[in-house]
Amino acid sequence: MGSIIQNAANNFTTNGVITASGVNNTSVSAVTSLPSGLGGNLTLISSQTASASASISFTSGIDSTYKTYLFKFINLHPSASDARLTFNMSTDGGSAYNVTKTSTSFFSTHQENAGYAELSYTTGSDLAQSTAYQRITSGLSNDNDSATSATLHLFAPSSTTYVKHFMSVSNYFNVDSPAGSYNFYIAGYGNTTSAVNAVDFKFDSGNIDDGTIHMYGIN
């Protein structure tokens, strides 16, 4: 027992900080997965990078393998001013993106000059039994340094029993002057018991000039 305790103690400094030798993966980039049994493991399924793209679609990899799918949007830049990032779902592999949705939306904002701050419901971004594309953001600036980063969770898309719940959080600076930080929240469900197997993202005007979308599976 004494040798076990001594070996464990060798992994710590005299100040109680774990040493690099006491960690199997010594940098975040080297970590490939969490230990089994912890749950919630992220698995990168695919990534797509925009280049003046009209839309970005994920038409494979969405199935019963994972209980939850997570999309991460990294610095998506619109070509048009006042463009809104949107998404829709498909039950036929991407032939049509027209799942009926009901959703709710609110945002918080604070201007760069601290002149204005608000927390508000957004009636223009919610849906009620609509097949239209769901907004993930309100209007973005297309200034050279403007982009949105966001996440979207899609729960149990392959279920043939339940509706398809989704939640999104995004941050960006919008087209108002002076500019400010917008934190935008969306939640709702696709009102279908058919399996969702494809998802499409696009701005409601112009192209996605730049940026990357990663799709992860979570169990």
C-alpha positions as CSV (number, residue, x, y, z in Angstrom):
1,M,0.0,0.0,0.0
2,G,2.9,2.4,0.8
3,S,4.3,2.0,-2.7
4,I,0.9,2.8,-4.3
5,I,0.6,5.9,-2.2
6,Q,4.1,7.0,-3.0
7,N,3.6,6.4,-6.8
8,A,0.4,8.5,-6.7
9,A,2.2,11.3,-4.7
10,N,4.9,11.4,-7.4
11,N,2.3,12.9,-9.8
12,F,1.9,16.0,-7.7
13,T,4.1,19.0,-6.9
14,T,4.7,20.1,-3.3
15,N,1.9,22.7,-3.9
16,G,-0.6,20.0,-4.8
17,V,-0.6,20.6,-8.5
18,I,-0.7,17.6,-10.8
19,T,2.4,17.2,-13.0
20,A,2.4,16.7,-16.8
21,S,3.7,13.1,-16.3
22,G,0.5,12.4,-14.3
23,V,-1.7,13.1,-17.3
24,N,-1.9,10.7,-20.3
25,N,-2.9,13.5,-22.7
26,T,-1.0,16.6,-21.8
27,S,-2.8,19.1,-24.0
28,V,-6.4,19.8,-25.0
29,S,-5.6,19.1,-28.6
30,A,-4.3,15.6,-27.7
31,V,-7.5,14.6,-25.9
32,T,-9.5,12.3,-28.3
33,S,-12.2,11.1,-25.9
34,L,-13.4,10.9,-22.3
35,P,-13.1,7.7,-20.3
36,S,-15.9,5.2,-21.0
37,G,-18.7,5.4,-18.5
38,L,-18.7,9.1,-18.0
39,G,-21.4,9.7,-20.7
40,G,-21.8,12.7,-22.9
41,N,-18.8,11.9,-25.1
42,L,-18.5,14.2,-28.1
43,T,-17.6,12.5,-31.4
44,L,-16.8,14.6,-34.4
45,I,-18.8,13.3,-37.4
46,S,-18.0,15.8,-40.1
47,S,-17.0,19.4,-40.7
48,Q,-17.8,21.8,-43.6
49,T,-16.2,25.1,-44.4
50,A,-18.0,27.8,-46.4
51,S,-16.6,29.6,-49.4
52,A,-19.3,31.9,-50.8
53,S,-21.7,29.0,-50.2
54,A,-25.5,29.5,-50.8
55,S,-26.0,26.9,-48.0
56,I,-24.3,24.1,-46.1
57,S,-26.2,20.8,-45.8
58,F,-25.5,17.7,-43.7
59,T,-27.1,14.8,-45.5
60,S,-25.2,11.9,-44.0
61,G,-24.3,10.8,-40.5
62,I,-27.6,11.8,-38.8
63,D,-29.1,8.5,-37.7
64,S,-29.8,6.4,-34.6
65,T,-26.1,6.1,-33.7
66,Y,-26.3,9.1,-31.4
67,K,-29.0,10.4,-29.0
68,T,-28.1,14.0,-29.6
69,Y,-26.4,15.9,-32.4
70,L,-24.5,19.1,-31.8
71,F,-23.7,21.6,-34.5
72,K,-21.0,24.2,-33.7
73,F,-20.8,27.3,-35.9
74,I,-17.4,29.0,-36.0
75,N,-17.3,32.6,-37.3
76,L,-19.9,32.3,-40.1
77,H,-19.6,35.5,-42.1
78,P,-22.5,36.7,-44.3
79,S,-22.1,38.3,-47.7
80,A,-25.2,40.5,-47.2
81,S,-25.9,43.1,-44.5
82,D,-28.8,42.3,-42.1
83,A,-28.7,38.6,-43.0
84,R,-30.1,36.1,-40.6
85,L,-28.6,32.6,-40.1
86,T,-31.4,30.0,-40.5
87,F,-31.9,26.2,-40.6
88,N,-34.4,23.6,-41.6
89,M,-34.7,19.8,-41.3
90,S,-35.4,17.0,-43.8
91,T,-37.0,13.6,-43.5
92,D,-36.0,12.5,-47.0
93,G,-32.3,12.8,-47.0
94,G,-32.3,16.4,-48.1
95,S,-34.6,16.3,-51.1
96,A,-36.9,18.8,-49.2
97,Y,-36.2,20.9,-46.1
98,N,-39.7,21.5,-44.9
99,V,-40.3,20.0,-41.5
100,T,-43.2,21.8,-39.6
101,K,-41.8,23.6,-36.6
102,T,-43.0,25.5,-33.5
103,S,-40.5,27.6,-31.6
104,T,-39.8,30.4,-29.1
105,S,-37.1,33.1,-29.1
106,F,-35.5,35.8,-27.0
107,F,-32.3,37.8,-27.0
108,S,-30.2,40.1,-24.8
109,T,-28.1,42.9,-26.2
110,H,-25.6,45.6,-25.1
111,Q,-24.2,48.3,-27.3
112,E,-20.5,49.0,-27.5
113,N,-21.0,52.6,-26.2
114,A,-23.1,51.2,-23.3
115,G,-25.9,53.4,-24.4
116,Y,-28.5,50.7,-24.7
117,A,-29.2,47.3,-23.2
118,E,-32.2,45.0,-23.5
119,L,-33.6,41.6,-22.7
120,S,-36.6,40.9,-24.9
121,Y,-38.8,38.2,-26.5
122,T,-38.6,38.3,-30.4
123,T,-41.9,37.6,-32.0
124,G,-40.4,37.9,-35.5
125,S,-38.1,34.9,-35.0
126,D,-40.5,32.3,-33.5
127,L,-42.6,29.9,-35.6
128,A,-46.0,28.4,-35.1
129,Q,-46.6,25.2,-37.1
130,S,-44.5,26.6,-40.0
131,T,-42.3,24.8,-42.5
132,A,-40.2,28.0,-43.0
133,Y,-36.6,28.1,-42.1
134,Q,-36.0,28.8,-38.4
135,R,-33.8,31.8,-37.6
136,I,-30.7,31.1,-35.4
137,T,-29.8,34.8,-35.3
138,S,-31.3,38.2,-36.1
139,G,-29.7,40.5,-38.6
140,L,-25.9,40.4,-38.8
141,S,-23.6,43.1,-40.0
142,N,-21.4,42.1,-42.9
143,D,-18.5,44.2,-41.9
144,N,-15.2,42.5,-42.5
145,D,-14.8,41.7,-38.8
146,S,-18.4,40.5,-38.3
147,A,-19.4,36.9,-37.9
148,T,-21.6,34.7,-35.7
149,S,-20.5,31.8,-33.6
150,A,-23.3,29.5,-32.2
151,T,-24.4,26.1,-31.2
152,L,-27.4,24.0,-32.1
153,H,-28.5,20.9,-30.3
154,L,-30.9,18.4,-32.1
155,F,-32.3,15.7,-29.9
156,A,-33.1,12.1,-31.0
157,P,-33.6,13.0,-34.7
158,S,-34.1,9.3,-35.6
159,S,-37.0,8.8,-33.2
160,T,-40.2,7.6,-34.9
161,T,-42.2,8.2,-31.7
162,Y,-41.5,11.7,-30.6
163,V,-41.2,15.2,-32.1
164,K,-37.7,16.6,-32.7
165,H,-36.6,19.1,-30.1
166,F,-33.9,21.6,-30.8
167,M,-32.1,24.5,-28.9
168,S,-29.7,27.1,-30.2
169,V,-27.6,29.9,-28.7
170,S,-25.7,32.4,-30.9
171,N,-23.6,35.5,-30.4
172,Y,-22.7,38.2,-32.9
173,F,-22.8,42.0,-33.4
174,N,-25.7,43.2,-35.4
175,V,-26.4,45.9,-38.0
176,D,-27.5,48.6,-35.5
177,S,-25.3,51.7,-35.0
178,P,-23.5,51.8,-32.7
179,A,-22.9,48.0,-32.9
180,G,-23.4,45.8,-29.9
181,S,-23.3,42.2,-28.7
182,Y,-26.4,40.1,-29.4
183,N,-26.9,36.9,-27.5
184,F,-29.8,35.1,-29.3
185,Y,-31.7,32.0,-28.0
186,I,-34.0,29.7,-29.9
187,A,-35.8,26.6,-28.8
188,G,-38.6,24.5,-30.3
189,Y,-39.5,21.2,-32.0
190,G,-39.9,19.8,-35.4
191,N,-43.5,18.5,-35.3
192,T,-42.9,15.2,-37.0
193,T,-42.6,11.6,-35.8
194,S,-40.7,10.7,-39.0
195,A,-36.9,10.4,-38.6
196,V,-35.0,13.5,-39.4
197,N,-31.9,12.6,-41.5
198,A,-30.6,15.9,-43.0
199,V,-30.2,19.5,-41.8
200,D,-29.6,22.6,-44.0
201,F,-28.1,26.0,-42.9
202,K,-28.1,29.2,-44.8
203,F,-28.5,33.0,-44.5
204,D,-31.9,34.4,-45.5
205,S,-30.1,36.7,-48.0
206,G,-26.8,36.4,-49.7
207,N,-24.2,33.6,-49.1
208,I,-22.1,32.2,-46.3
209,D,-18.9,33.8,-47.3
210,D,-16.7,32.1,-44.7
211,G,-16.8,30.0,-41.6
212,T,-17.0,26.4,-40.5
213,I,-19.7,24.2,-39.1
214,H,-18.8,21.0,-37.1
215,M,-21.3,18.2,-36.5
216,Y,-20.8,16.1,-33.4
217,G,-22.7,13.1,-32.0
218,I,-23.3,12.8,-28.3
219,N,-24.4,9.7,-26.3
